[in-house]
């Protein structure tokens, strides 16, 4: 039986400010090259979804205005389904604004935007410059340490609670808040990060790891993925690391 990656994009029109849709396109092509099926579905404003029908859920970043609208709609129409999918082993990749919405809230001046509460974190828009630049972090997603390289551009400062595990530790760049040398969050198969632009084409190894974890939900075991000719992907990865100042 041909394996199928069942992919769900949340709010692909509103939450795509830095071409983060490219993450979905990259996953799709790598599945096609390996003969893995790829089912693409979306859930936007006012739309619910079946938590059992999707193994990889994705949400990118958006402007503050869009994030306000998405946060309210997501709590009303999707929070329970996302939580049920996570509890059942689904993979979630949330980038930038999507990452912030995984937490308890995003504080914008006097306004508090409630989040999903799926990760123990809070985000505050503080006075001061945006945290912008190339960034590299060290992560371990169960296959040994890897460097994850990308670009960050965020005004919010995110702080993890005592019950939260960071996605990785900052080698170069700002990370969650420019202070604690932590970046992103990980909870089971939920991954939140500020790295975008998009992230996966610069880190093919991460795209493959997410694919393995998502396919394992359906089959009960992580599949071995067929090697690909990744000369271009490796060149992009090395370039991203050099840009961040990591050899």
KELOLUM-917170 format. One record per residue (C-alpha): x, y, z. Coordinates in steps of 0.001 Angstrom, whole numbers, plus 524288, in hexadecimal, padded with zeros to 5 digits. Layout:
BEGIN
XYZ/...
% end
This chain:
BEGIN
800008000080000/8054480D567FC32/80778815EE8082D/80075822F98082C/8044782F6A80F3F/7F777835BF8133F/7FA748444581456/7F1AD84F08819B7/7F4D985D7881815/7EE4286689821CE/7EABD8740981CA6/7F3D387344810C5/7EF328806E80B8F/7F09A8885A8180B/7FC768819581DEB/806508820F812CF/80D3688F09814AA/81B1388A59811A8/818188805F806F9/816FD875D281153/80E0586E8C807E2/81AC386A05801E1/81BF18605280D0D/80FFD8591C8081E/814ED859297FA0E/821FA8539F7FE6A/81B998489980608/812D78458E7FA79/81E19844907F0C0/8263583BE37F9B2/81AA5832CB7FB31/8188A832697EC7A/826D482F5F7E9EE/825E4823CE7F331/818E881EA67EE3A/811F4822987FABA/80425827A97F925/80118835777FD87/7F376839C68017E/7F21084877802FF/7E6CE84E9D80A6A/7E43F85BFC8104A/7DC228616281B70/7D97F86FF281B73/7D02F8797E821CA/7C480872BC827E7/7C8AA8652182389/7CA8E859A282C98/7D16C84CED82945/7D1F983E9082CE6/7DDC883C9C835F0/7DF6582E9383131/7E0508326F822DC/7ED7083984822DD/7FAD083552827A0/80272841FF825A3/7FC3C84F1382913/802FD85B8F824F6/8014786A07827C1/80A308750B82379/80BAA88322827B4/8031388EFE825A8/801EA89D6982897/7FC5C8A1A2835BC/7EF3B8A4F282F96/7EDE18978682975/7F2F2890FD835B3/7E81D8973183DC0/7DDAD892178347C/7E3C8884AA8337E/7E560883438423B/7D708885F3844E7/7D25D87D0383A11/7DBC28722483DB6/7D729871DF84BBF/7C90A8718584750/7C9FA8678583C57/7D69C85FB283D1E/7DC9985F5F84ABD/7D640852A384EF8/7D98584BE18421D/7E7C88503C8429A/7E90284B9F850B2/7E2E183E7C84D62/7EBF983CB2841BD/7F7DB83FF984A17/7F3BD83671854B7/7F27E82C0184A28/8005B82E3684518/7FE5C8379D839D3/809DE840328362B/8082584EEE83733/811B0858AB83150/80EA8866B183536/8173F871B983041/818A787F9B83596/80AC9884AE837C5/805BB876C3837A6/80FCA8736684207/80B6187EAD84AA3/7FD5C879D8849D1/8013986CA384F7C/803108733985C9F/7FA18878F8866CD/7F9C7886C98615B/8003D8916985951/8009189E9E8602F/7FFD58AA5885701/800398B67585F87/7F39A8B65886751/7EDC38ABB485EC7/7EEFB89D6286241/7ECEB893F6856F9/7E9758868E85C6F/7F0D087AF6856BE/7EE1C86C7D855C5/7F4D98691B86283/7FB1385D1785C51/808AB8610C860E1/80CF88679386D71/81192874A886828/80E04882FF867F7/8116D88D6585DE8/8123889C0E86053/8149D8A6EC8568F/81ED98AEA785E05/824938BC0385B4C/8311C8BB17853A3/835A98B6B484649/830908AAE283F1A/838E489EC084002/83D7789D3983203/8482E8956F82B92/84DB98884A827E5/84D2387E5D832CE/85235870CB835C4/84E14867C5840BE/8520385A2B8452C/846E38507084627/8451D841DC84874/8389B83BE284335/83C1182E0C846C6/8467F82BB683C66/851EE832B8842B5/855A98411C842FA/853958495A836D7/85538857B1833A7/848BC85E5C82F3B/84B5186ABF82769/8420A87554822F8/83D968835A8244F/8363388A2882F42/82E6C896C982F1B/8257A898D883AC6/8218F8A3B0843FD/81BF189A9084E38/8245C8950D858FD/8208E8874185CD7/823578815D86A29/821C8872E286CF9/81B4C86E5B8795C/820E486465882B5/819B88597A87BAD/81EA085CD286E12/829FE856F386693/830E685F8D85C92/8324785AF184EA6/840BF85DFE84FA1/84B938666485515/850708725B84DE5/85DD1871A88479C/85C8287E9684050/851648885984025/8470088C9A849CC/83DA18813A84B7F/831568827C853A4/8349188F3685A5C/842E3892DC85880/8460288FA7866A7/845258816A86A9F/84B8187AFC85E9A/83F9D8726885C60/8383B8713684F95/82AE186BDB84CC0/8234C861AF8543E/821308531285362/8163F84B4185991/814C383D35854F7/8139583ED48461D/8108484D5F846FF/81B4F8563D84211/81AEA86509842D0/825A086DEE83DAB/828AD87BC28393C/830E8876C482DD5/82A6987948820DB/82C1787EE58136C/828D58732281125/82F9C8699981A51/82F0A85C0481441/835C085E8580715/841AF862D080EEC/840EA856DD817BD/83D2184AE880FCE/840A28420D81B21/835D98485C82341/82BE2846A48185C/82F4083834817F9/82E80836CF826B9/8210A83CFB8271F/81CC58340981C11/821808281882397/81A5282C2182FEE/80DCD82F0982878/80E0A82239820ED/810AC81ADE82D8F/803B481F7D832F4/7FC9B817D082863/8054680BC38282C/809CD80AB383633/8184280B17832C3/82189814E682CCE/824838118E81EA1/831DD811A38186C/8319781C2C80E08/83807819C6800E7/8443C8223A7FF5B/8432D82D4F7F595/84D3D834BD7EDAF/84DFE840497F6F5/859908478C7F131/851C0854177EF90/84B0A8528C7FCB3/8580A8505380361/85DAB85C647FCD2/8521286468801B6/8541185EE880F58/862838621980F98/85FA686FC680A71/85590872108152A/85F3886DB581F83/869F18767981A2E/8608E88200819D9/85DEB87FB882845/86C6E87EDD82B39/86CF58703F82DB2/876D58688F8259C/
% end
